[in-house]
Amino acid sequence: MITFVLFAASPALAHNRCACLSRTSGLVKTELTISLGYTAYRVVWNGRGLPGHADLNGSRRRGVSMIELVHLPQPRSGVRFRVPRVPPGTYPVVIYDGSEGGTHYVWELFRVGREAPSVSNSDGAWPDWTWFLIAMTALGLLAGLILRSPKHRSASRTRQ
């Protein structure tokens, strides 16, 4: 009976949150590295845990698919991957290390932030406000030239 209790408790203890990502928040396309001391052959974004794993399964984002980010033939250390294009929010990252027949995992939460609005267009063209500033600068220079011209200065002196 004691052996059964210890056996039943070990999977829950072995599938812990790991604090093993180089960062725990960032934007889409942020590069993440799994810390030294951890190996991985598979990394799943928004992954599931064992059926009784309430902490991990409760943190999954509903309506967002699981995304396999890494799948290697052999576990290795220093595995890198990028945050996929997903809506802002907190997501579990499940890291499989290859033990327990490939089913052992650890996990960490990653918070994806909102990206700041882009100042320039994606095609490299200047934004509309840049053209406005160029036009206003040109008009200001033209007005300055007209006001400083000798013809304009002599006409204003004769009126005084």
KAHU-V445866 format. One record per backbone hydrogen bond with DSSP energy under -1.0 kcal/mol. CO is the residue of the C=O (numbers start at 0). NH is the residue of the N-H. E is the energy in kcal/mol with one decimal. If there is no record, write none. Layout:
co=CO nh=NH e=E
co=CO nh=NH e=E
This chain:
co=0 nh=4 e=-1.9
co=1 nh=5 e=-2.4
co=2 nh=6 e=-2.6
co=3 nh=7 e=-2.7
co=4 nh=8 e=-1.8
co=5 nh=9 e=-1.7
co=8 nh=12 e=-1.7
co=9 nh=13 e=-2.4
co=10 nh=14 e=-1.3
co=15 nh=106 e=-1.8
co=19 nh=34 e=-3.5
co=23 nh=110 e=-2.5
co=25 nh=112 e=-2.6
co=26 nh=29 e=-1.9
co=29 nh=82 e=-2.2
co=31 nh=80 e=-2.2
co=32 nh=21 e=-1.5
co=34 nh=37 e=-1.5
co=39 nh=75 e=-2.0
co=40 nh=71 e=-3.5
co=41 nh=95 e=-2.9
co=42 nh=68 e=-2.5
co=42 nh=69 e=-1.4
co=43 nh=93 e=-2.9
co=44 nh=66 e=-2.1
co=49 nh=52 e=-2.3
co=51 nh=53 e=-1.6
co=52 nh=56 e=-2.5
co=53 nh=57 e=-2.4
co=55 nh=58 e=-1.2
co=60 nh=63 e=-1.2
co=66 nh=44 e=-3.4
co=69 nh=42 e=-1.8
co=75 nh=39 e=-2.2
co=78 nh=33 e=-2.6
co=80 nh=31 e=-3.5
co=82 nh=28 e=-2.3
co=83 nh=85 e=-1.2
co=88 nh=111 e=-3.5
co=90 nh=109 e=-2.9
co=91 nh=45 e=-2.7
co=92 nh=107 e=-1.7
co=93 nh=43 e=-2.8
co=94 nh=105 e=-2.2
co=95 nh=40 e=-2.5
co=95 nh=41 e=-1.4
co=98 nh=103 e=-2.0
co=99 nh=102 e=-1.1
co=103 nh=96 e=-1.4
co=105 nh=94 e=-3.1
co=106 nh=17 e=-2.8
co=107 nh=92 e=-3.2
co=109 nh=90 e=-2.9
co=110 nh=25 e=-2.1
co=111 nh=88 e=-1.9
co=120 nh=123 e=-1.6
co=124 nh=120 e=-1.2
co=126 nh=129 e=-1.1
co=126 nh=130 e=-1.1
co=127 nh=131 e=-1.7
co=128 nh=132 e=-2.1
co=129 nh=133 e=-2.2
co=130 nh=134 e=-2.4
co=131 nh=135 e=-2.5
co=132 nh=136 e=-2.2
co=133 nh=137 e=-2.3
co=134 nh=138 e=-2.3
co=135 nh=139 e=-2.3
co=136 nh=140 e=-2.5
co=137 nh=141 e=-2.4
co=138 nh=142 e=-2.6
co=139 nh=143 e=-2.3
co=140 nh=144 e=-2.3
co=141 nh=145 e=-2.2
co=142 nh=146 e=-2.5
co=143 nh=147 e=-1.5
co=148 nh=152 e=-2.2
co=149 nh=153 e=-2.5
co=150 nh=154 e=-1.7
co=151 nh=155 e=-1.6
co=152 nh=156 e=-1.6
co=153 nh=157 e=-1.8
